[in-house]
Amino acid sequence: MAAEPVWSVDPRTGKPREQVAVEATSDEVDRAVRAAHAAREALADRAVRAAFLRTAADLLDASGEHVVEAADAETALGPVRLTGELARTTAQLRAFAEVVEDGSFLDVRIDLPDPAATPPRPDLRRWKIPLGVVAVYAASNFPLAFSVPGGDTASALAAGCPVVVKAHPDHPATSELCASLLRRAAAKTGLPEDVVVLVHGFDAGVGLVRHPLVSAAGFTGSIRGGRALFDAAVARPVPIPFHGELGSLNPVVVTEAAAAERAGEIGAGLAGSLTLGAGQFCTKPGFVLAPRGEDGDRFLAALTAAVSDTEPAVMLDRRMRDAFVAGVAERAALAGVDTPVTPGAGGAHTVSAGVLAVDAAALSGDGHRLLLEECFGPVTVVARYSTREEVTAVLGLLPGNLTATLHIAEDAAEDPDAAPLLAALTPLAGRVLVNGWPTGVAVAPAQHHGGPYPATTSTSTSVGATAIERWLRPVTYQSTPGHLLPPELRDGNPLGLPRR
């Protein structure tokens, strides 16, 4: 049977641009994983790993014009957005190089023997080691920062794990280009190129998560696709960790005091956040609780005006565009749903942003639960409430999220709803914002990009320094002669690592 071709497609026209590759067969997936597995020992040297990550960042920056051009041709995200995303991607690689050099991620803990303890304590020395080959599933909406050279790849390599990346079909040419740069960086730093391997195709993605030499997986995508891979990962004869980011509604609550104080500002800010990148950010605010009354009306009017001024936008592919058009039509048809700005098709290849409005009390009925599910694209649902109790009741219906946002009075002490609503939002998300917008995820040691299911399938983060922890497991050596210990655990701390 002939291998299926992989085409690069222009989302602005729907026309194929070029054949980039062919879908990997099961034998080719097997060879890819085995090649990566054979390269794992070469990543043991932390100094080499750090140099590799920095070299990869340098090569991506040096090829930035070509990378941005390729990504824009396949995603229509625009050079400005993609230039910023490339800068974020290379900064992330360099940040993980610093994490590797610092060594704190090894979490070295040493308990010296104490025969007088109850019970007696032997010599115990604990650190973390890499899991092995990591399967990375590239995201559609971030062709750089959450794809081949993105956070899953960077953190896995930093942990000492080789990666096999399953390219996303929306940007195969960009994936090939970025993979070639990473492999060139490996060669320049004395590593086997196969510390990074790229494969294409749906079947290849399924085969990858089932391969016995794959030790963990990182995924960013839909609930349906992510859950299927998660189920396959845990159904293996030897289950593996599957760190999946699947979907998020990213609720926003506007208190009465905040609406009274700055309704117009909040409405305009929400419009900018929900339409950013054609509403294709995983942190897009897709559901808002706003008060009834004049202040809430002013907020909705400002939101409506700002969204109405938004130009039609191209989505990442035709399938996503059609799903958005069908999804907003189904929601708008529900009883009691108004459309201050009607979302839908903006043209043959574009969509128009919109706003749906509903009474918060209607959400308790089963017929309106669709409004509490993510609709990928530039739309948000505004639910109008009268009391704090009504807000908390609706929040109790929501699934897990990446983010939750609370807009309160600038003087929080003057807003009686601030503390109780912050407490009500905290269980729903991995990142809780006050008086801000969730689109834009800073790469920083304290960042957490994850949340309760279905936002993610684990409690880990895919952004920030602690993302490296997903690809490590702890090992304790007990009563082990010093010369047999890894240098990181020996007396005298010969490598100068942070140790407890």
C-alpha positions in Angstrom: 0.0 0.0 0.0 1.4 3.4 -1.0 2.3 5.8 1.7 -0.1 8.7 2.1 1.3 12.1 1.0 1.5 14.9 3.6 0.6 18.3 2.0 1.2 21.8 3.2 -2.1 23.7 2.7 -2.7 27.5 2.6 -5.6 28.2 5.0 -6.3 31.5 3.3 -7.3 29.7 0.1 -7.7 26.1 1.1 -5.3 25.1 -1.7 -2.3 22.7 -1.3 1.1 24.4 -1.4 3.5 21.5 -1.7 3.9 17.9 -0.7 6.2 18.0 2.4 6.5 14.3 3.3 4.6 11.0 3.5 2.9 9.6 6.5 5.1 7.2 8.5 4.3 3.5 8.4 4.4 1.4 11.5 7.8 0.2 10.6 9.0 3.8 10.2 7.6 4.7 13.6 9.4 1.8 15.1 12.7 2.8 13.6 12.2 6.4 14.7 11.6 5.4 18.3 14.5 2.9 18.3 16.8 5.6 16.9 15.8 8.0 19.6 16.1 5.4 22.3 19.6 4.6 21.1 20.6 8.2 21.5 19.4 8.6 25.1 22.8 8.0 26.7 24.4 10.8 24.8 22.1 13.3 26.6 23.5 12.3 30.0 26.0 15.2 30.2 24.2 18.2 31.5 26.7 20.7 30.1 26.2 19.2 26.6 22.4 19.4 27.0 22.6 23.0 27.9 24.8 23.8 25.0 22.5 21.9 22.7 19.4 23.9 23.8 21.2 27.2 23.4 22.5 26.2 20.0 19.0 25.2 18.9 17.7 28.6 20.0 20.5 30.4 18.1 19.8 28.4 14.9 16.1 29.1 15.1 16.8 32.8 15.6 19.3 32.9 12.7 16.6 31.2 10.4 13.8 33.3 11.9 12.8 34.9 8.6 12.3 31.5 6.9 10.7 30.0 10.0 8.1 32.8 10.3 7.5 32.7 6.5 6.8 29.0 6.5 4.6 29.2 9.6 2.5 32.1 8.3 2.0 30.3 4.9 0.5 27.3 6.8 -1.4 28.9 9.6 -2.3 32.5 8.5 -1.4 33.7 12.0 0.6 36.6 10.6 4.2 37.6 10.8 3.9 39.9 13.8 2.3 37.1 15.9 4.7 34.5 14.7 7.8 36.6 15.2 6.7 37.0 18.8 6.0 33.3 19.1 9.5 32.5 17.7 11.1 34.8 20.3 9.1 33.1 23.0 10.2 29.7 21.7 13.9 30.5 21.7 13.7 32.2 25.1 12.1 29.0 26.4 15.0 26.9 25.0 17.5 29.2 26.7 15.6 29.2 29.9 15.7 25.4 30.1 19.4 25.5 29.4 19.7 27.6 32.6 17.5 25.1 34.4 19.8 22.3 33.3 23.0 24.1 34.5 21.5 25.1 37.8 20.6 21.5 38.7 17.9 22.1 41.1 15.5 20.1 39.0 17.4 16.9 40.1 15.9 17.5 43.5 18.9 15.9 45.3 18.1 14.9 48.9 20.5 13.2 51.3 19.7 11.7 54.7 22.8 10.6 56.5 22.5 7.4 58.6 21.2 7.7 62.2 21.2 4.4 64.1 19.6 6.2 67.1 16.5 7.2 65.1 13.2 5.4 65.6 13.2 3.3 63.4 17.0 3.5 62.6 17.7 5.4 59.5 20.1 4.1 56.8 22.1 6.3 54.4 19.5 7.5 51.8 20.3 9.5 48.7 17.6 10.6 46.3 17.6 12.3 42.9 15.6 12.3 39.7 16.5 10.5 36.4 15.1 10.9 32.9 12.3 8.5 31.9 13.4 7.8 28.4 12.0 8.5 25.0 9.2 11.1 25.1 6.5 11.3 22.4 5.5 14.9 21.7 2.3 15.8 19.8 2.5 19.2 18.2 -0.3 21.7 18.6 -2.3 23.3 15.7 -2.5 26.8 17.2 1.1 27.3 18.1 3.3 26.0 15.3 6.5 27.0 17.2 5.9 27.4 21.0 3.8 24.2 21.4 5.1 22.2 18.5 8.4 20.8 17.3 10.7 23.2 19.1 8.2 24.0 21.8 7.9 23.6 25.5 7.3 19.8 25.6 10.4 19.2 23.4 12.5 21.7 25.3 11.6 20.4 28.7 12.0 16.8 27.7 15.5 17.4 26.2 16.4 19.4 29.3 15.5 16.4 31.4 17.7 14.2 29.3 15.0 12.5 27.3 15.2 12.2 23.5 11.9 13.1 21.7 9.9 11.8 18.8 7.6 14.5 17.6 4.4 13.8 15.8 4.0 16.8 13.4 0.6 18.5 13.3 -1.0 18.2 9.8 -1.7 22.0 9.8 2.0 22.9 9.6 4.1 20.1 8.3 6.6 22.2 6.4 7.2 24.3 9.4 7.6 21.2 11.5 10.2 19.8 9.0 12.1 23.0 9.0 12.2 23.3 12.8 13.1 19.6 13.2 16.0 20.0 10.8 17.3 23.0 12.8 17.1 21.0 16.1 18.9 18.1 14.5 21.6 20.4 13.2 22.0 21.9 16.7 22.4 18.4 18.0 25.2 17.6 15.5 26.9 20.9 16.3 27.1 20.0 20.0 28.3 16.5 19.4 25.0 14.7 20.0 23.4 12.2 17.7 20.8 13.9 15.4 18.2 11.3 16.5 17.8 12.9 19.9 15.0 14.6 17.9 13.0 12.6 15.3 9.9 13.8 13.4 7.1 11.6 12.1 3.8 12.5 10.2 0.4 10.9 10.1 -2.6 10.0 12.3 -1.7 6.3 12.5 1.9 7.3 13.4 0.6 9.2 16.3 -1.4 6.2 17.6 1.5 3.9 17.0 3.8 6.2 18.8 1.9 6.3 22.1 1.7 2.5 22.0 5.4 1.8 21.3 7.0 -0.1 24.1 10.2 2.1 24.1 8.2 5.3 24.5 8.2 6.2 28.2 6.0 9.3 28.4 3.9 11.6 26.1 3.1 15.3 25.9 0.0 16.4 24.0 -1.7 19.7 23.2 -5.0 19.5 21.3 -8.7 18.6 21.5 -10.5 16.7 24.2 -11.5 14.0 21.7 -8.0 13.4 20.3 -6.2 13.8 23.6 -8.6 11.5 25.5 -8.1 8.8 22.8 -4.4 8.9 23.2 -4.6 9.1 27.0 -6.7 6.0 27.0 -4.2 4.2 24.7 -1.3 5.3 27.0 -2.9 3.8 30.1 -4.2 0.7 28.3 -0.7 -0.4 27.4 0.8 -3.5 29.0 3.1 -1.0 30.7 1.1 2.2 31.1 3.0 5.5 30.7 2.4 9.1 31.9 0.4 11.1 29.4 0.5 14.8 30.0 -2.3 16.2 27.8 -3.7 19.7 27.4 -7.2 19.1 26.1 -9.6 22.0 26.3 -10.6 25.0 28.5 -13.5 27.4 28.8 -11.4 29.9 30.8 -14.3 31.5 32.8 -14.3 35.2 33.7 -16.3 36.8 36.6 -17.0 40.5 36.6 -18.1 41.7 40.0 -20.8 44.4 40.4 -18.2 46.8 41.9 -15.8 46.2 38.9 -18.6 46.8 36.4 -19.7 50.0 38.2 -16.1 51.3 38.2 -14.8 50.5 34.6 -17.5 48.6 32.5 -16.2 50.0 29.3 -12.6 49.1 29.9 -13.4 45.6 30.9 -15.6 45.1 27.9 -13.0 46.4 25.5 -10.3 44.3 27.2 -12.4 41.1 26.9 -13.0 41.8 23.2 -9.2 42.0 22.6 -8.6 38.8 24.5 -11.3 36.7 22.9 -10.5 37.7 19.3 -6.7 37.4 19.6 -5.4 35.0 17.0 -8.9 34.5 15.7 -9.9 33.1 19.1 -7.6 30.2 18.8 -5.6 30.6 22.0 -6.1 27.7 24.5 -6.6 30.5 27.1 -9.3 32.4 25.3 -12.0 33.6 27.7 -15.0 31.7 26.4 -17.5 32.3 29.2 -18.2 35.4 31.3 -20.4 36.0 34.3 -21.5 39.7 34.3 -24.1 41.5 36.5 -27.5 42.4 35.4 -28.5 46.1 35.5 -27.1 49.3 34.0 -23.4 48.7 34.8 -23.6 45.2 33.2 -25.4 46.7 30.2 -22.5 49.2 29.8 -20.1 46.3 29.9 -22.0 44.4 27.3 -22.3 47.4 25.1 -18.6 48.0 25.2 -17.9 44.4 24.4 -20.4 44.4 21.6 -18.9 47.6 20.0 -15.3 46.3 20.2 -16.1 42.8 18.8 -18.2 44.4 16.0 -15.1 46.3 14.9 -13.1 43.1 14.5 -12.4 42.1 10.9 -13.2 38.5 9.7 -10.3 36.2 10.3 -8.8 33.0 8.8 -8.7 30.0 11.1 -6.0 27.4 11.1 -7.8 25.0 8.7 -11.1 24.4 7.0 -12.2 21.7 9.5 -11.8 24.1 12.5 -13.6 26.8 10.6 -16.5 24.6 9.8 -16.7 23.3 13.4 -16.8 26.9 14.7 -19.5 27.9 12.3 -21.6 24.9 13.2 -20.8 25.3 16.9 -21.9 28.9 17.2 -25.0 28.3 15.2 -26.1 25.4 17.5 -25.5 27.6 20.6 -27.3 30.6 19.2 -30.3 28.5 18.4 -30.8 27.6 22.1 -33.9 29.1 23.8 -33.2 32.4 25.5 -29.8 33.0 23.9 -29.3 36.4 22.3 -26.6 37.4 19.8 -25.4 40.9 20.5 -22.8 40.2 17.8 -23.6 37.2 15.6 -20.7 34.9 15.1 -20.3 32.6 12.1 -18.9 32.5 8.6 -17.2 35.7 7.5 -16.5 34.6 4.0 -15.5 31.5 2.1 -12.4 31.0 4.2 -13.0 33.3 7.2 -15.1 33.6 10.3 -16.6 36.6 12.1 -16.2 37.0 15.9 -19.3 37.2 18.0 -20.9 37.4 21.4 -23.7 35.2 22.8 -25.7 36.4 25.9 -28.0 34.4 28.2 -29.6 34.6 31.6 -27.4 32.8 34.1 -30.4 31.0 35.6 -31.0 29.2 32.3 -27.6 27.4 32.6 -28.9 25.0 35.2 -31.0 23.2 32.6 -29.5 20.4 30.7 -30.5 22.0 27.4 -28.0 24.8 27.9 -25.0 22.9 29.1 -23.5 23.3 25.6 -22.8 26.9 26.5 -20.5 25.6 29.2 -18.3 23.8 26.7 -15.4 25.3 24.8 -16.1 26.5 21.3 -12.7 26.9 19.5 -12.7 30.3 17.8 -13.6 33.9 18.3 -16.7 33.8 20.5 -17.7 34.1 24.1 -20.8 33.5 26.1 -21.9 36.3 28.6 -24.2 35.0 31.3 -26.0 37.7 33.3 -26.4 37.2 37.1 -28.2 39.0 39.9 -26.6 37.6 43.1 -23.3 36.2 44.3 -25.1 33.0 45.0 -26.1 32.8 41.4 -22.5 33.1 40.3 -21.3 30.4 42.6 -24.1 28.1 41.4 -23.0 28.5 37.8 -19.3 28.1 38.7 -20.3 24.8 40.3 -21.4 23.5 36.8 -18.1 24.3 35.1 -15.4 21.7 34.2 -11.7 22.1 34.9 -9.9 25.0 33.2 -6.4 26.3 32.4 -7.4 29.7 33.7 -10.0 31.6 35.7 -10.3 35.3 35.8 -11.8 37.7 38.3 -12.4 41.4 37.7 -12.9 43.3 40.9 -12.8 46.9 42.1 -9.3 48.4 41.9 -9.4 48.8 45.7 -10.0 45.2 46.5 -10.9 46.0 50.1 -13.9 47.9 48.8 -15.3 45.0 46.9 -17.2 42.6 49.1 -17.3 39.9 46.4 -13.6 39.8 45.8 -12.5 37.2 48.4 -15.4 34.8 48.2 -15.4 34.7 44.4 -11.6 34.3 44.3 -12.1 31.3 46.6 -14.8 29.9 44.4 -12.7 30.2 41.2 -9.5 28.7 42.6 -10.6 25.0 42.5 -11.5 25.4 38.8 -8.2 26.3 37.3 -4.4 26.1 37.3 -3.9 29.8 37.0 -6.2 32.4 38.6 -6.0 36.0 37.4 -7.2 39.2 39.0 -8.0 42.3 36.8 -6.2 40.9 33.8 -6.7 38.6 30.7 -5.6 35.0 30.4 -4.3 35.1 26.8 -0.6 35.3 27.0 1.3 32.8 29.2 4.6 34.1 30.6 7.5 31.7 30.6 8.7 31.9 34.2 9.6 29.6 37.1 6.4 30.3 38.9 4.1 29.8 35.9 1.6 27.0 35.8 -0.1 26.1 32.6 -2.4 23.2 33.4 -5.6 22.6 35.4 -8.2 20.1 36.5 -9.5 17.7 33.8 -10.4 18.3 31.0 -7.9 21.2 30.9 -5.1 18.7 31.4 -4.8 15.0 32.2 -2.2 15.5 35.0 -1.4 18.0 37.7 1.7 19.2 35.9 2.5 22.3 33.9 3.6 22.5 30.3 5.0 26.0 30.7 7.7 27.2 33.1 10.7 25.6 34.7 8.8 22.9 36.5 7.6 21.5 33.2 10.8 19.4 33.3 9.4 17.4 36.2 7.0 15.5 33.8 9.9 13.6 32.2 11.8 12.6 35.4 11.3 9.9 38.1 12.9 9.8 41.6 15.4 7.1 42.6 16.8 6.6 46.1 20.1 4.8 46.7 20.3 3.2 50.2 23.5 2.3 52.0 25.4 2.5 48.6 29.3 2.8 48.6 30.4 6.2 47.6 32.3 5.1 44.5 29.2 3.5 43.1 27.0 6.5 43.5 26.3 9.0 40.7 28.6 12.0 41.2 25.5 14.1 41.9 25.0 12.2 45.2 28.6 11.7 46.5 30.0 13.2 49.6 31.6 16.6 49.2 29.1 17.6 46.5 31.8 17.5 43.7 29.5 19.0 41.1 28.3 21.9 43.4 24.6 21.1 43.0 21.8 22.5 45.1 21.2 19.7 47.7 19.0 19.2 50.7 
